[in-house]
């Protein structure tokens, strides 16, 4: 599966500035980000550490909702993997992956889930970097003067972190030679109390209504130039259909305002459109987005 995902990413072309119609904030990163990105990065704002206010005797609905959001304190560190040529000194491939921890007391189940995620992502990164060694070595032998090390970078951004839900995205960027890099977005959502990863059917009550909302937004929200048949791709993702052995999966996160749905470059539109984000507010009763 790891090799299939890597090969899928290589089919993309150059990354342009992402079309952001809604997004996430970035948690504090406790280490330096790896330099020399191979593709242009989407700009996000830094998240200031928030303090949970003392709850009054009675709270309005808005105050209760605000107290829920961003009340946990995650931290992100960087795991680095490097692969060298047989000479031991020439760097062939390097990469990084996030290590997400929670500084709050309690939430043991969630902490275990985040530890499992971080460990699995580090293993995946190391394996993918090792698999690129032969290809990078061949590229080095052919174009020694212009060779640039291959790279694989996973960057996490926290979208919601409170006693109810913990959601974050991964921006995957890779460079495997040539003029262009590759990019994709991967989403993760957890129940903060149980640590269980949420499925789309856990988060919305009506998939039909969700699909209709996405189609309407993409048709009328200024997203011109989408691929022919993009509606079918969206439908396959919403209903997680399996086509030719590959199961489509919608990428989504919960935020303080609602649900953000992402479509990576080349998924439903040309590369120049970047990552397309559809933000759906909680006050859409026909969809029934979970919020507590």
C-alpha positions, 0 to 999 in steps of 0.5 A: 500500500505504501508503494502504491500511494507513492506511485500515485503521488508521482503522477502529479505536476507542479504545485501552485498556491492552494485555492483556500476557501476555508482552512486550519490553524497550525499548532505550535511546532517545537522544532525547525521545519526542514529546508529546501521544499520542492513545491510551493507551500500553502500559507497558514496562520500560526495558532496562538496558545489559548487559555481556557476561561473559567466557566461561569455558573451559566453559559450561553450556547455561543459561550459553551461552544467557544469554551469547547474549541481549542481548549487542548494543548497539542505540540508538534515535533519533527521526525527526520529520516535520511538515506545516503549513497553507498559512499556514506556521505552523499544524501540521496533522500530525506524526509520528515514526519510529525510527532504529535503529543498532548500536553494536557493531563488525562486523555490517555486514550487520545494520547495513545492514538496520537502516539500510534499515528506518529509511530506509524507515520515515522515507519512509513516515512523510513520505508518510503525513503528507503524504497527511493534509494535505488532510483535516486542513486541512478539519477545521481549517476546520470546527472551528478552535477544537477542532482538534488536529493529526493524528499518526502515531507509530512506536515501536520496542522491542527484544526480542532483540539477540544474535549470532544474532538481532535482533528488535524490535516497532513500536507504531503509534499514529495520530490522525486526528480525532475522540475516538479514536486507532488502534493496531497492532503490527508485528514485525521479525526479522533474522539478526544475521550475514546481515542477512536478515529472517526469515520465520515458516517460518525460525523454526518447523519446524511451522506446524500445531503453532504454530497448535494451540498458539495456539488452545489458549492463546487458548481456555484462557488467559483470553482471554474475549470474542474475536470469533466466527471468531477461529480462522479469523483466526489460521489465516489469519495463521499460513499467510499466506493471501491473502483479497480481495487482502490477505495475512494475516501473523502478528506475532511476535518472538524473545525470550530466553525464546522466541517472542512472538506479537501480535494487534493491537486489533480483530484477534481481539478487541474494542478494549478487550482491547488488544494480545493477546500469546501467549508460547511458550517455546523448550522446545516441541519440537513447534513447533521454535522456532529459537534458534541 
